[in-house]
Amino acid sequence: MAVSVLHWLQARDHRLMRRVNRWTPPHWVRLWMVAATRGGDGWLWYALGAVVALLGGPERFRADLAAVLSVSTGIALFLYLKRACNRKRPGSLEPHCWATLLPPDQFSFPSGHTITAFSVASSLATFYPPMLIGLLFCAFSVAVSRILLGMHFLSDVLAGAAIGCTLGYTAAVLLR
């Protein structure tokens, strides 16, 4: 049963990968995706943490600590899962027609960029609900960029978003 579900999921992932790899998006989409994935490399989250520390009011240190705890746990978890699952990246199966970015490692599942993005977004949004829309926009942009740039399959990103949201929300609730 589990094997047939995994084969079904893999078939869907590979079909979407082939469609995405052969699509030539408008220039503005390319720029947005590269900027989103580069923001997801970490500097955007460090900058956001600094802004929260400076302007975040009385809950700023707990909010930043929740983000740091969830991201740290997420990094440890995705490093373990990537080695345990050993899933190859889309680029190792089929070349991408326009993206030339190099992946940070050889494994695909789950998406570490997506875990980090949703960890930060969900933890900070718990402390600052008015920031929810902007944080989710950033997190979704990072997640979609990982697929459109040929770094991850859809299931890698969905798993990363679920893990990141769970870690971020849990850390925020524990520190409230």
Steps between C-alpha positions, in 0.01 A plus 500: 500500500768751604714409201214560257429838660867594464502393135182702434654806669829459315319473166315827570821671614685392185218610271494848658882514490501434125238772441686754715841417352370559147309822578664828408350758738499876445813684607331653807406152628861387461626801694240450775585131537876557515451786750266285713737204509796725580296667776427153631875433526487671839577869469130594481427316826801658676386845387144430614629380838699822538194712417292308754774543763508875436132578447306198627380640830492313830471154340791549261749274676254215544392535137859489376579210733199306367622556144856396588383187682266392222756566226778322692278198558392512135861505377591200715189317385544567128868402512403169657204440266696583185761238582241247616274539194783536247266644233678648200422853387299565184808638326676167530214332312437754223674827413319827560448716192580842651610485865873467555524520879693225671329313784654524848514118529403190302183402686150627442264387778395711687565857390717671761432845355127437538532366855694810600263740322187355659669464842577871503163599354287294739699583813510875437138514379394347832654797680412761236174404322493815282821374335338172394428593136850633433667208676291246309573678172873467569471136608283403200736684266796304635308172474382560142847615397646167609266319262527743206879509523515121482641451849208304649193297422157619612485236775837622639360850532165390645678290762733791575208740545320259735814440707585871511150608603487236771841592640439876484159488661613256770802713591285815515237334721768366736655846538181706532 
